[in-house]
């Protein structure tokens, strides 16, 4: 089974922040959490980025994203949309 992970990203970011966001997305793929990350508009100010991953990796992926957001100071640019208690 798979689950969908979603996070919201500000559209207007500076170049260093954009690189950090790309690095996060690249590391999600490199660590085999997913093969591709999709995105859609979420109003004028945000994108929703989303991907599917194995249900067994869900908590690991969420923890990894939270750590990356904190470690790279992306808290004001990225919000996890997938609630921690979501049932799939």
Helices and strands as residue ranges (DSSP letters): E 2-10, H 15-30, E 38-42, E 46-54, G 55-57, H 58-71, E 78-80
